[in-house]
Amino acid sequence: MREYQTFEAFWPYYLREHSRPATRNWHFVGSTLALLVLVFALVTRNWWLLLAVPVAGYLFAWLSHALIERNKPATFTYPLWSLIADYKMYVCFLTGRLGKELEKAGVSPGS
């Protein structure tokens, strides 16, 4: 049974699972690459490239969990919420709100 029943409850957990800046940075790289591959696939109408979108996004994220954070990616238990949270974290980073969100979740932004 899943511990979190709502996305609002899941979000602070997700941030705590990404407590190290290097983990968040690698997620940012993977998310950016996934978006770039998606746009390139759509522009070129090379539909086979759509298969590379999740690989691009998850490769960096999962490696960061294995090598830096040393925890199990939330994707394995909460696949949809994890994807949504990853892009919420991405947008928060781009808009300068990530530090505030991390602090609310009990994570030191620079730790």
Secondary structure, DSSP 4 states (H G I P E B T S, - for coil): --S--SHHHHHHHHHHTT-SHHHHHHHHHHHHHHHHHHHHHHHHT-GGGGGHHHHHHHHHHHHHIIIII-S--GGGT-HHHHHHHHHHHHHHHHHT-HHHHHHHTT--TT-
